[in-house]
Amino acid sequence: MTDGYIYHKDTKFKEDNKSTYITPQTIRANGLNTSKWEEKFNDDNYGFIPATQGLDNLEVLVLGINPDSKNPYEEDVIRKYWSEWFDAMGVEKYEIKTAGLPANMDKVIKDFILK
């Protein structure tokens, strides 16, 4: 379960525009808070640094992303970071869900497992 942001002060690494973290501040600093965010993301090759490859047997359910409400594009940016990261590592089955009601989480988890 995550709010969608990845950050720990001791694991901040960058390789060009790829990194091991995102925060609302880095999203703004990278100019990914405008209507042209996706063009900038793709052109400047933003994203997470892949941890490994060959994870085609791994299934991942990301629960509880909670984008900053001050940026109307932030949910899309977070989803792009996560989905490109999973794709780069070969993860074939994954879903990224926003923070919903806790009462609904059981159904979301069961639906994911049963697919």
Chimera marker file (.cmm) of the C-alpha trace (Angstrom):
<marker_set name="trace">
<marker id="1" x="0.000" y="0.000" z="0.000" r="1" g="1" b="0" radius="0.5"/>
<marker id="2" x="1.418" y="3.408" z="-0.960" r="1" g="1" b="0" radius="0.5"/>
<marker id="3" x="0.433" y="6.987" z="-1.625" r="1" g="1" b="0" radius="0.5"/>
<marker id="4" x="2.166" y="6.571" z="-4.981" r="1" g="1" b="0" radius="0.5"/>
<marker id="5" x="5.259" y="8.518" z="-4.118" r="1" g="1" b="0" radius="0.5"/>
<marker id="6" x="8.511" y="6.686" z="-3.620" r="1" g="1" b="0" radius="0.5"/>
<marker id="7" x="10.981" y="8.440" z="-1.362" r="1" g="1" b="0" radius="0.5"/>
<marker id="8" x="13.514" y="7.695" z="1.327" r="1" g="1" b="0" radius="0.5"/>
<marker id="9" x="16.247" y="10.166" z="2.194" r="1" g="1" b="0" radius="0.5"/>
<marker id="10" x="18.941" y="7.466" z="2.037" r="1" g="1" b="0" radius="0.5"/>
<marker id="11" x="17.960" y="6.041" z="-1.355" r="1" g="1" b="0" radius="0.5"/>
<marker id="12" x="17.869" y="9.100" z="-3.600" r="1" g="1" b="0" radius="0.5"/>
<marker id="13" x="19.678" y="8.162" z="-6.809" r="1" g="1" b="0" radius="0.5"/>
<marker id="14" x="19.503" y="9.734" z="-10.264" r="1" g="1" b="0" radius="0.5"/>
<marker id="15" x="20.660" y="8.623" z="-13.691" r="1" g="1" b="0" radius="0.5"/>
<marker id="16" x="19.952" y="11.488" z="-16.077" r="1" g="1" b="0" radius="0.5"/>
<marker id="17" x="16.194" y="12.063" z="-15.613" r="1" g="1" b="0" radius="0.5"/>
<marker id="18" x="15.535" y="8.596" z="-14.195" r="1" g="1" b="0" radius="0.5"/>
<marker id="19" x="15.483" y="8.358" z="-10.415" r="1" g="1" b="0" radius="0.5"/>
<marker id="20" x="14.632" y="6.085" z="-7.518" r="1" g="1" b="0" radius="0.5"/>
<marker id="21" x="12.026" y="8.477" z="-6.145" r="1" g="1" b="0" radius="0.5"/>
<marker id="22" x="9.240" y="10.945" z="-6.850" r="1" g="1" b="0" radius="0.5"/>
<marker id="23" x="7.606" y="13.477" z="-4.596" r="1" g="1" b="0" radius="0.5"/>
<marker id="24" x="5.134" y="16.283" z="-5.295" r="1" g="1" b="0" radius="0.5"/>
<marker id="25" x="8.124" y="18.628" z="-5.160" r="1" g="1" b="0" radius="0.5"/>
<marker id="26" x="10.118" y="16.730" z="-7.798" r="1" g="1" b="0" radius="0.5"/>
<marker id="27" x="7.073" y="16.498" z="-10.044" r="1" g="1" b="0" radius="0.5"/>
<marker id="28" x="6.753" y="20.306" z="-9.903" r="1" g="1" b="0" radius="0.5"/>
<marker id="29" x="10.513" y="20.900" z="-10.221" r="1" g="1" b="0" radius="0.5"/>
<marker id="30" x="10.618" y="18.697" z="-13.335" r="1" g="1" b="0" radius="0.5"/>
<marker id="31" x="7.780" y="20.655" z="-14.940" r="1" g="1" b="0" radius="0.5"/>
<marker id="32" x="5.384" y="17.705" z="-14.902" r="1" g="1" b="0" radius="0.5"/>
<marker id="33" x="2.536" y="19.840" z="-13.558" r="1" g="1" b="0" radius="0.5"/>
<marker id="34" x="1.306" y="21.329" z="-16.848" r="1" g="1" b="0" radius="0.5"/>
<marker id="35" x="-0.933" y="20.106" z="-19.638" r="1" g="1" b="0" radius="0.5"/>
<marker id="36" x="2.203" y="19.179" z="-21.604" r="1" g="1" b="0" radius="0.5"/>
<marker id="37" x="3.535" y="16.925" z="-18.829" r="1" g="1" b="0" radius="0.5"/>
<marker id="38" x="3.387" y="13.726" z="-20.899" r="1" g="1" b="0" radius="0.5"/>
<marker id="39" x="5.286" y="15.242" z="-23.809" r="1" g="1" b="0" radius="0.5"/>
<marker id="40" x="7.980" y="16.459" z="-21.393" r="1" g="1" b="0" radius="0.5"/>
<marker id="41" x="8.027" y="13.092" z="-19.593" r="1" g="1" b="0" radius="0.5"/>
<marker id="42" x="8.597" y="11.214" z="-22.853" r="1" g="1" b="0" radius="0.5"/>
<marker id="43" x="10.957" y="13.719" z="-24.512" r="1" g="1" b="0" radius="0.5"/>
<marker id="44" x="13.170" y="14.088" z="-21.443" r="1" g="1" b="0" radius="0.5"/>
<marker id="45" x="12.990" y="10.379" z="-20.507" r="1" g="1" b="0" radius="0.5"/>
<marker id="46" x="11.707" y="10.756" z="-16.945" r="1" g="1" b="0" radius="0.5"/>
<marker id="47" x="10.840" y="7.734" z="-14.837" r="1" g="1" b="0" radius="0.5"/>
<marker id="48" x="12.086" y="5.349" z="-12.195" r="1" g="1" b="0" radius="0.5"/>
<marker id="49" x="15.383" y="3.521" z="-12.560" r="1" g="1" b="0" radius="0.5"/>
<marker id="50" x="14.455" y="-0.143" z="-13.156" r="1" g="1" b="0" radius="0.5"/>
<marker id="51" x="15.530" y="-2.322" z="-10.233" r="1" g="1" b="0" radius="0.5"/>
<marker id="52" x="15.925" y="-5.476" z="-12.317" r="1" g="1" b="0" radius="0.5"/>
<marker id="53" x="14.420" y="-7.279" z="-15.322" r="1" g="1" b="0" radius="0.5"/>
<marker id="54" x="12.615" y="-10.530" z="-15.984" r="1" g="1" b="0" radius="0.5"/>
<marker id="55" x="9.785" y="-10.089" z="-13.501" r="1" g="1" b="0" radius="0.5"/>
<marker id="56" x="7.186" y="-11.517" z="-15.876" r="1" g="1" b="0" radius="0.5"/>
<marker id="57" x="5.901" y="-13.888" z="-13.171" r="1" g="1" b="0" radius="0.5"/>
<marker id="58" x="5.409" y="-11.110" z="-10.634" r="1" g="1" b="0" radius="0.5"/>
<marker id="59" x="1.925" y="-9.686" z="-10.072" r="1" g="1" b="0" radius="0.5"/>
<marker id="60" x="1.692" y="-6.259" z="-8.433" r="1" g="1" b="0" radius="0.5"/>
<marker id="61" x="-1.267" y="-4.394" z="-7.005" r="1" g="1" b="0" radius="0.5"/>
<marker id="62" x="-0.441" y="-0.815" z="-6.037" r="1" g="1" b="0" radius="0.5"/>
<marker id="63" x="-3.089" y="0.408" z="-3.614" r="1" g="1" b="0" radius="0.5"/>
<marker id="64" x="-3.750" y="3.846" z="-2.271" r="1" g="1" b="0" radius="0.5"/>
<marker id="65" x="-2.070" y="6.336" z="-4.568" r="1" g="1" b="0" radius="0.5"/>
<marker id="66" x="-3.006" y="9.763" z="-3.320" r="1" g="1" b="0" radius="0.5"/>
<marker id="67" x="-1.920" y="12.527" z="-5.708" r="1" g="1" b="0" radius="0.5"/>
<marker id="68" x="-1.477" y="16.116" z="-4.581" r="1" g="1" b="0" radius="0.5"/>
<marker id="69" x="-4.786" y="17.860" z="-5.263" r="1" g="1" b="0" radius="0.5"/>
<marker id="70" x="-2.934" y="21.074" z="-6.223" r="1" g="1" b="0" radius="0.5"/>
<marker id="71" x="-1.773" y="19.433" z="-9.473" r="1" g="1" b="0" radius="0.5"/>
<marker id="72" x="-4.582" y="18.153" z="-11.727" r="1" g="1" b="0" radius="0.5"/>
<marker id="73" x="-2.068" y="16.056" z="-13.707" r="1" g="1" b="0" radius="0.5"/>
<marker id="74" x="-0.361" y="14.420" z="-10.749" r="1" g="1" b="0" radius="0.5"/>
<marker id="75" x="-2.358" y="11.182" z="-10.756" r="1" g="1" b="0" radius="0.5"/>
<marker id="76" x="-1.523" y="10.646" z="-14.416" r="1" g="1" b="0" radius="0.5"/>
<marker id="77" x="2.149" y="11.414" z="-13.759" r="1" g="1" b="0" radius="0.5"/>
<marker id="78" x="2.290" y="8.950" z="-10.863" r="1" g="1" b="0" radius="0.5"/>
<marker id="79" x="0.584" y="6.258" z="-12.942" r="1" g="1" b="0" radius="0.5"/>
<marker id="80" x="3.044" y="6.861" z="-15.799" r="1" g="1" b="0" radius="0.5"/>
<marker id="81" x="6.055" y="6.528" z="-13.476" r="1" g="1" b="0" radius="0.5"/>
<marker id="82" x="4.762" y="3.276" z="-11.990" r="1" g="1" b="0" radius="0.5"/>
<marker id="83" x="3.517" y="1.680" z="-15.234" r="1" g="1" b="0" radius="0.5"/>
<marker id="84" x="6.705" y="2.438" z="-17.168" r="1" g="1" b="0" radius="0.5"/>
<marker id="85" x="8.755" y="1.089" z="-14.254" r="1" g="1" b="0" radius="0.5"/>
<marker id="86" x="6.782" y="-2.162" z="-14.182" r="1" g="1" b="0" radius="0.5"/>
<marker id="87" x="6.983" y="-2.464" z="-17.979" r="1" g="1" b="0" radius="0.5"/>
<marker id="88" x="10.768" y="-1.915" z="-17.928" r="1" g="1" b="0" radius="0.5"/>
<marker id="89" x="11.151" y="-4.721" z="-15.390" r="1" g="1" b="0" radius="0.5"/>
<marker id="90" x="8.903" y="-7.086" z="-17.344" r="1" g="1" b="0" radius="0.5"/>
<marker id="91" x="5.988" y="-7.106" z="-14.895" r="1" g="1" b="0" radius="0.5"/>
<marker id="92" x="3.041" y="-8.218" z="-17.023" r="1" g="1" b="0" radius="0.5"/>
<marker id="93" x="0.204" y="-8.095" z="-14.509" r="1" g="1" b="0" radius="0.5"/>
<marker id="94" x="-0.200" y="-4.979" z="-12.437" r="1" g="1" b="0" radius="0.5"/>
<marker id="95" x="-2.860" y="-2.509" z="-11.422" r="1" g="1" b="0" radius="0.5"/>
<marker id="96" x="-2.506" y="0.935" z="-9.899" r="1" g="1" b="0" radius="0.5"/>
<marker id="97" x="-5.416" y="2.060" z="-7.735" r="1" g="1" b="0" radius="0.5"/>
<marker id="98" x="-6.145" y="5.363" z="-6.046" r="1" g="1" b="0" radius="0.5"/>
<marker id="99" x="-6.830" y="5.704" z="-2.352" r="1" g="1" b="0" radius="0.5"/>
<marker id="100" x="-10.397" y="4.530" z="-1.980" r="1" g="1" b="0" radius="0.5"/>
<marker id="101" x="-12.573" y="3.707" z="0.930" r="1" g="1" b="0" radius="0.5"/>
<marker id="102" x="-10.949" y="1.109" z="3.188" r="1" g="1" b="0" radius="0.5"/>
<marker id="103" x="-14.188" y="-0.891" z="3.061" r="1" g="1" b="0" radius="0.5"/>
<marker id="104" x="-13.695" y="-1.354" z="-0.705" r="1" g="1" b="0" radius="0.5"/>
<marker id="105" x="-10.097" y="-2.572" z="-0.502" r="1" g="1" b="0" radius="0.5"/>
<marker id="106" x="-11.056" y="-6.182" z="0.191" r="1" g="1" b="0" radius="0.5"/>
<marker id="107" x="-13.024" y="-6.352" z="-3.067" r="1" g="1" b="0" radius="0.5"/>
<marker id="108" x="-10.241" y="-4.635" z="-5.042" r="1" g="1" b="0" radius="0.5"/>
<marker id="109" x="-7.686" y="-7.135" z="-3.724" r="1" g="1" b="0" radius="0.5"/>
<marker id="110" x="-9.916" y="-10.156" z="-4.361" r="1" g="1" b="0" radius="0.5"/>
<marker id="111" x="-10.759" y="-8.965" z="-7.882" r="1" g="1" b="0" radius="0.5"/>
<marker id="112" x="-7.056" y="-8.566" z="-8.664" r="1" g="1" b="0" radius="0.5"/>
<marker id="113" x="-6.162" y="-12.016" z="-7.340" r="1" g="1" b="0" radius="0.5"/>
<marker id="114" x="-9.000" y="-13.719" z="-9.204" r="1" g="1" b="0" radius="0.5"/>
<marker id="115" x="-8.212" y="-12.165" z="-12.606" r="1" g="1" b="0" radius="0.5"/>
<link id1="1" id2="2" r="1" g="1" b="0" radius="0.2"/>
<link id1="2" id2="3" r="1" g="1" b="0" radius="0.2"/>
<link id1="3" id2="4" r="1" g="1" b="0" radius="0.2"/>
<link id1="4" id2="5" r="1" g="1" b="0" radius="0.2"/>
<link id1="5" id2="6" r="1" g="1" b="0" radius="0.2"/>
<link id1="6" id2="7" r="1" g="1" b="0" radius="0.2"/>
<link id1="7" id2="8" r="1" g="1" b="0" radius="0.2"/>
<link id1="8" id2="9" r="1" g="1" b="0" radius="0.2"/>
<link id1="9" id2="10" r="1" g="1" b="0" radius="0.2"/>
<link id1="10" id2="11" r="1" g="1" b="0" radius="0.2"/>
<link id1="11" id2="12" r="1" g="1" b="0" radius="0.2"/>
<link id1="12" id2="13" r="1" g="1" b="0" radius="0.2"/>
<link id1="13" id2="14" r="1" g="1" b="0" radius="0.2"/>
<link id1="14" id2="15" r="1" g="1" b="0" radius="0.2"/>
<link id1="15" id2="16" r="1" g="1" b="0" radius="0.2"/>
<link id1="16" id2="17" r="1" g="1" b="0" radius="0.2"/>
<link id1="17" id2="18" r="1" g="1" b="0" radius="0.2"/>
<link id1="18" id2="19" r="1" g="1" b="0" radius="0.2"/>
<link id1="19" id2="20" r="1" g="1" b="0" radius="0.2"/>
<link id1="20" id2="21" r="1" g="1" b="0" radius="0.2"/>
<link id1="21" id2="22" r="1" g="1" b="0" radius="0.2"/>
<link id1="22" id2="23" r="1" g="1" b="0" radius="0.2"/>
<link id1="23" id2="24" r="1" g="1" b="0" radius="0.2"/>
<link id1="24" id2="25" r="1" g="1" b="0" radius="0.2"/>
<link id1="25" id2="26" r="1" g="1" b="0" radius="0.2"/>
<link id1="26" id2="27" r="1" g="1" b="0" radius="0.2"/>
<link id1="27" id2="28" r="1" g="1" b="0" radius="0.2"/>
<link id1="28" id2="29" r="1" g="1" b="0" radius="0.2"/>
<link id1="29" id2="30" r="1" g="1" b="0" radius="0.2"/>
<link id1="30" id2="31" r="1" g="1" b="0" radius="0.2"/>
<link id1="31" id2="32" r="1" g="1" b="0" radius="0.2"/>
<link id1="32" id2="33" r="1" g="1" b="0" radius="0.2"/>
<link id1="33" id2="34" r="1" g="1" b="0" radius="0.2"/>
<link id1="34" id2="35" r="1" g="1" b="0" radius="0.2"/>
<link id1="35" id2="36" r="1" g="1" b="0" radius="0.2"/>
<link id1="36" id2="37" r="1" g="1" b="0" radius="0.2"/>
<link id1="37" id2="38" r="1" g="1" b="0" radius="0.2"/>
<link id1="38" id2="39" r="1" g="1" b="0" radius="0.2"/>
<link id1="39" id2="40" r="1" g="1" b="0" radius="0.2"/>
<link id1="40" id2="41" r="1" g="1" b="0" radius="0.2"/>
<link id1="41" id2="42" r="1" g="1" b="0" radius="0.2"/>
<link id1="42" id2="43" r="1" g="1" b="0" radius="0.2"/>
<link id1="43" id2="44" r="1" g="1" b="0" radius="0.2"/>
<link id1="44" id2="45" r="1" g="1" b="0" radius="0.2"/>
<link id1="45" id2="46" r="1" g="1" b="0" radius="0.2"/>
<link id1="46" id2="47" r="1" g="1" b="0" radius="0.2"/>
<link id1="47" id2="48" r="1" g="1" b="0" radius="0.2"/>
<link id1="48" id2="49" r="1" g="1" b="0" radius="0.2"/>
<link id1="49" id2="50" r="1" g="1" b="0" radius="0.2"/>
<link id1="50" id2="51" r="1" g="1" b="0" radius="0.2"/>
<link id1="51" id2="52" r="1" g="1" b="0" radius="0.2"/>
<link id1="52" id2="53" r="1" g="1" b="0" radius="0.2"/>
<link id1="53" id2="54" r="1" g="1" b="0" radius="0.2"/>
<link id1="54" id2="55" r="1" g="1" b="0" radius="0.2"/>
<link id1="55" id2="56" r="1" g="1" b="0" radius="0.2"/>
<link id1="56" id2="57" r="1" g="1" b="0" radius="0.2"/>
<link id1="57" id2="58" r="1" g="1" b="0" radius="0.2"/>
<link id1="58" id2="59" r="1" g="1" b="0" radius="0.2"/>
<link id1="59" id2="60" r="1" g="1" b="0" radius="0.2"/>
<link id1="60" id2="61" r="1" g="1" b="0" radius="0.2"/>
<link id1="61" id2="62" r="1" g="1" b="0" radius="0.2"/>
<link id1="62" id2="63" r="1" g="1" b="0" radius="0.2"/>
<link id1="63" id2="64" r="1" g="1" b="0" radius="0.2"/>
<link id1="64" id2="65" r="1" g="1" b="0" radius="0.2"/>
<link id1="65" id2="66" r="1" g="1" b="0" radius="0.2"/>
<link id1="66" id2="67" r="1" g="1" b="0" radius="0.2"/>
<link id1="67" id2="68" r="1" g="1" b="0" radius="0.2"/>
<link id1="68" id2="69" r="1" g="1" b="0" radius="0.2"/>
<link id1="69" id2="70" r="1" g="1" b="0" radius="0.2"/>
<link id1="70" id2="71" r="1" g="1" b="0" radius="0.2"/>
<link id1="71" id2="72" r="1" g="1" b="0" radius="0.2"/>
<link id1="72" id2="73" r="1" g="1" b="0" radius="0.2"/>
<link id1="73" id2="74" r="1" g="1" b="0" radius="0.2"/>
<link id1="74" id2="75" r="1" g="1" b="0" radius="0.2"/>
<link id1="75" id2="76" r="1" g="1" b="0" radius="0.2"/>
<link id1="76" id2="77" r="1" g="1" b="0" radius="0.2"/>
<link id1="77" id2="78" r="1" g="1" b="0" radius="0.2"/>
<link id1="78" id2="79" r="1" g="1" b="0" radius="0.2"/>
<link id1="79" id2="80" r="1" g="1" b="0" radius="0.2"/>
<link id1="80" id2="81" r="1" g="1" b="0" radius="0.2"/>
<link id1="81" id2="82" r="1" g="1" b="0" radius="0.2"/>
<link id1="82" id2="83" r="1" g="1" b="0" radius="0.2"/>
<link id1="83" id2="84" r="1" g="1" b="0" radius="0.2"/>
<link id1="84" id2="85" r="1" g="1" b="0" radius="0.2"/>
<link id1="85" id2="86" r="1" g="1" b="0" radius="0.2"/>
<link id1="86" id2="87" r="1" g="1" b="0" radius="0.2"/>
<link id1="87" id2="88" r="1" g="1" b="0" radius="0.2"/>
<link id1="88" id2="89" r="1" g="1" b="0" radius="0.2"/>
<link id1="89" id2="90" r="1" g="1" b="0" radius="0.2"/>
<link id1="90" id2="91" r="1" g="1" b="0" radius="0.2"/>
<link id1="91" id2="92" r="1" g="1" b="0" radius="0.2"/>
<link id1="92" id2="93" r="1" g="1" b="0" radius="0.2"/>
<link id1="93" id2="94" r="1" g="1" b="0" radius="0.2"/>
<link id1="94" id2="95" r="1" g="1" b="0" radius="0.2"/>
<link id1="95" id2="96" r="1" g="1" b="0" radius="0.2"/>
<link id1="96" id2="97" r="1" g="1" b="0" radius="0.2"/>
<link id1="97" id2="98" r="1" g="1" b="0" radius="0.2"/>
<link id1="98" id2="99" r="1" g="1" b="0" radius="0.2"/>
<link id1="99" id2="100" r="1" g="1" b="0" radius="0.2"/>
<link id1="100" id2="101" r="1" g="1" b="0" radius="0.2"/>
<link id1="101" id2="102" r="1" g="1" b="0" radius="0.2"/>
<link id1="102" id2="103" r="1" g="1" b="0" radius="0.2"/>
<link id1="103" id2="104" r="1" g="1" b="0" radius="0.2"/>
<link id1="104" id2="105" r="1" g="1" b="0" radius="0.2"/>
<link id1="105" id2="106" r="1" g="1" b="0" radius="0.2"/>
<link id1="106" id2="107" r="1" g="1" b="0" radius="0.2"/>
<link id1="107" id2="108" r="1" g="1" b="0" radius="0.2"/>
<link id1="108" id2="109" r="1" g="1" b="0" radius="0.2"/>
<link id1="109" id2="110" r="1" g="1" b="0" radius="0.2"/>
<link id1="110" id2="111" r="1" g="1" b="0" radius="0.2"/>
<link id1="111" id2="112" r="1" g="1" b="0" radius="0.2"/>
<link id1="112" id2="113" r="1" g="1" b="0" radius="0.2"/>
<link id1="113" id2="114" r="1" g="1" b="0" radius="0.2"/>
<link id1="114" id2="115" r="1" g="1" b="0" radius="0.2"/>
</marker_set>
